[in-house]
Amino acid sequence: MLFTYELDRRLADTPATALAAHPGGASTEVFRYSPAAFRLAIVRLFGRTPAMGALPTLRAATDPRATGGDYYGPAGLFEIRGYPGRVKSSTRSYDRHRQESLWTASEKLTDVRFAVSGTTGS
């Protein structure tokens, strides 16, 4: 989220926006190497199919009311289950200094600079 908020700020003077999404508790291949009992518990606790896990991303990509910096995830209990809605990220993710620090570190580590014409930048 730190990176998403910083990217969205850098895109401010362009027609593009940055949004984020998370799948919640979807039973996917990410658990393939976990013990069988753990995999079964995940399915019973979350019970979300990979298709349901994809819905927040699809909503972020297609919601005509979406604005820069929006964050989508399951709107149910603990953001684990339910249909997608706008959700809140952690309090620390809104810290502009952390956002800029992550951006700077990412540029240094990857040796990639991201420039947008007309951007206000950091």
C-alpha positions in Angstrom: 0.0 0.0 0.0 2.9 2.4 0.7 4.0 1.9 -2.9 0.5 2.2 -4.3 -0.2 5.5 -2.5 3.2 7.0 -3.6 2.6 5.8 -7.2 -0.9 7.4 -7.2 0.5 10.7 -6.0 3.1 10.6 -8.8 0.3 10.0 -11.3 -1.7 13.0 -10.0 -1.3 15.1 -13.2 -2.0 12.2 -15.6 -5.2 10.4 -16.5 -3.9 7.2 -14.8 -4.5 6.2 -11.2 -3.1 3.5 -8.9 -5.4 1.2 -7.0 -4.8 -1.9 -4.9 -6.7 -5.1 -4.1 -6.3 -8.2 -2.0 -8.1 -11.5 -2.3 -8.9 -12.2 1.3 -8.9 -15.8 2.4 -9.0 -17.7 -0.9 -8.1 -21.3 -1.1 -5.4 -21.2 -3.9 -2.2 -22.9 -4.9 -0.3 -20.7 -2.5 -1.0 -23.3 0.1 0.1 -26.3 -2.0 3.2 -27.1 0.1 1.4 -26.7 3.4 0.6 -29.7 5.6 -2.7 -31.3 4.6 -4.4 -30.5 7.9 -3.5 -26.8 7.4 -4.9 -26.8 3.9 -8.2 -28.4 5.1 -8.4 -25.8 7.9 -7.9 -23.0 5.3 -10.7 -24.4 3.1 -13.1 -24.7 6.1 -12.3 -21.4 7.6 -12.2 -19.3 4.4 -14.1 -21.4 1.9 -13.5 -18.9 -0.9 -12.7 -20.2 -4.3 -9.9 -18.7 -6.4 -12.7 -17.0 -8.5 -14.1 -15.3 -5.4 -10.5 -14.3 -4.5 -10.2 -12.6 -7.9 -13.3 -10.4 -7.5 -11.6 -7.6 -5.6 -9.0 -7.2 -8.4 -11.8 -7.2 -11.0 -13.8 -4.6 -9.0 -10.7 -2.3 -8.7 -10.1 -2.6 -12.4 -13.7 -2.0 -13.5 -15.5 0.1 -10.9 -16.4 3.4 -12.6 -16.4 5.1 -9.1 -12.9 4.0 -8.3 -10.5 6.8 -7.5 -6.7 6.8 -7.1 -5.5 5.2 -3.9 -8.7 3.1 -3.4 -8.1 -0.3 -1.9 -10.5 -3.2 -2.5 -10.9 -6.5 -0.6 -13.6 -8.7 0.8 -16.0 -6.5 2.7 -17.0 -9.2 5.2 -15.6 -10.2 8.6 -11.9 -9.3 9.0 -11.8 -8.8 5.2 -11.5 -12.6 4.7 -14.9 -13.3 3.2 -17.6 -11.6 1.4 -18.0 -9.7 -1.8 -15.5 -6.9 -2.7 -15.8 -3.4 -1.4 -13.5 -0.5 -0.5 -11.4 -1.5 2.6 -8.9 0.5 4.7 -5.2 -0.2 4.8 -3.2 0.0 8.0 -2.6 3.4 9.6 1.1 3.2 8.9 0.5 2.8 5.1 -0.8 6.5 5.1 2.6 7.8 6.3 3.9 9.9 3.4 7.5 9.6 4.7 7.3 5.8 4.6 5.8 6.0 1.1 8.6 8.1 -0.2 11.3 6.1 1.6 10.0 2.8 0.0 9.9 4.5 -3.4 13.5 5.8 -3.1 14.7 2.4 -1.8 12.9 0.6 -4.7 14.6 2.9 -7.2 18.0 2.3 -5.7 17.6 -1.5 -5.5 16.3 -1.9 -9.0 18.2 0.9 -10.7 14.9 1.9 -12.3 13.6 5.5 -12.3 9.9 6.2 -12.9 9.2 9.5 -14.5 5.8 10.8 -15.4 5.4 14.0 -17.5 3.8 16.8 -15.6 3.9 14.9 -12.3 4.3 16.8 -9.0 6.4 13.9 -7.6 7.3 13.8 -4.0 
